[in-house]
Amino acid sequence: MNKQHHILIVDDDASGRKSLEIVLTAKGFQVKSASKDTEALEILETFSPDVLILDWMIEDSISGLELAMVIREDRPQIPVILITGYPSEELEKQTRQFPKMYFLAKPFRPQQMLAIIRSSLSGN
């Protein structure tokens, strides 16, 4: 039997966050979600995700990239998928500077997210 992978989603867009949570849960992932950095850090006290999905711009919070750096202080190898509704070449270039960091522009299809999650879990 395959290990059930754990995913933490941090996005201030409640409908997008819930939609992603529903899709990933249906695909067999154990998912927790938060709307900002402080909630995410609280969840991490009792939940150990295999993958982080972080919105680039989170209202009333540090950025997704900054949050990734904070979390990676304790979990340096955790894959991070940064999502944004405001894609740019500069942002995409920034994410490539870090190992196991992926970039996905909103809106995206569930299949695109699943492909990146699978790739990140396999170490590619």
C-alpha positions in Angstrom: 0.0 0.0 0.0 1.3 3.5 -0.9 2.1 6.0 1.9 -0.6 8.7 2.1 1.3 12.0 1.4 0.5 15.1 3.4 0.1 18.5 1.9 -0.2 22.0 3.4 -1.9 24.6 1.3 -1.5 28.3 2.3 -3.6 30.7 0.2 -5.7 33.7 1.2 -8.2 32.9 -1.6 -10.7 30.8 0.4 -12.6 29.4 -2.7 -9.4 28.4 -4.5 -7.9 26.9 -1.3 -11.0 24.8 -0.7 -11.3 23.7 -4.3 -7.6 22.5 -4.3 -8.2 20.8 -0.9 -11.2 18.9 -2.4 -9.3 17.8 -5.5 -6.2 16.7 -3.6 -8.2 14.9 -0.9 -10.1 13.0 -3.6 -6.8 11.9 -5.0 -5.8 10.4 -1.7 -3.7 13.1 -0.1 -4.1 14.2 3.5 -4.5 18.0 3.2 -4.5 20.8 5.7 -4.9 24.4 4.7 -4.4 27.9 6.1 -5.2 31.4 5.0 -2.0 33.1 6.2 1.5 32.5 7.6 0.6 32.4 11.3 -2.1 29.7 10.8 0.3 27.7 8.7 3.0 27.8 11.4 0.5 26.7 14.0 -0.6 23.8 11.8 3.0 22.7 11.4 3.3 22.2 15.1 1.2 19.0 14.7 1.2 18.3 11.0 4.2 17.2 8.9 3.6 17.8 5.2 5.5 16.2 2.4 4.7 19.1 0.1 3.9 22.8 0.6 1.6 24.7 -1.8 2.0 28.4 -1.1 0.4 31.4 -2.7 3.0 34.0 -3.7 1.0 37.0 -2.4 -0.9 36.3 0.9 -3.0 39.1 2.3 -1.9 40.2 5.9 1.0 37.8 5.8 4.6 37.4 4.6 5.0 36.3 1.0 4.8 32.6 0.0 8.5 32.6 -0.7 9.4 34.2 2.7 7.1 31.6 4.4 8.9 28.8 2.5 12.2 30.1 3.8 11.0 30.1 7.4 9.6 26.6 7.1 12.7 25.3 5.4 14.8 26.4 8.4 13.4 23.3 10.1 12.6 21.2 7.0 15.2 22.1 4.3 14.3 19.4 1.8 10.5 20.0 1.7 9.2 20.6 -1.8 7.4 23.9 -2.3 5.0 24.8 -5.1 4.5 28.5 -5.3 1.2 29.5 -7.0 0.3 33.0 -8.1 -2.3 34.9 -10.1 0.4 37.4 -11.0 3.0 35.5 -12.9 6.2 37.1 -14.1 9.5 35.9 -15.6 11.3 37.5 -12.6 9.2 35.5 -10.1 9.6 32.3 -12.0 13.4 32.9 -12.2 13.5 33.6 -8.4 11.8 30.3 -7.6 14.3 28.3 -9.8 17.1 29.6 -7.6 16.0 27.2 -4.8 16.1 23.4 -4.8 12.8 21.6 -4.9 10.8 24.8 -5.6 8.2 24.8 -8.3 6.1 27.6 -9.9 2.6 27.4 -11.2 0.5 30.3 -12.5 -3.2 30.6 -11.6 -5.5 29.6 -13.0 -4.3 26.1 -13.4 -5.9 22.7 -14.1 -6.0 20.1 -11.3 -3.9 17.8 -13.6 -1.1 20.4 -13.7 -0.9 20.6 -9.9 -1.0 16.8 -9.6 1.8 16.4 -12.1 4.0 18.9 -10.1 3.1 17.2 -6.8 4.0 13.8 -8.2 7.3 15.2 -9.7 8.2 16.9 -6.4 7.6 13.7 -4.4 9.7 11.6 -6.8 12.6 14.1 -6.4 12.5 15.4 -10.0 
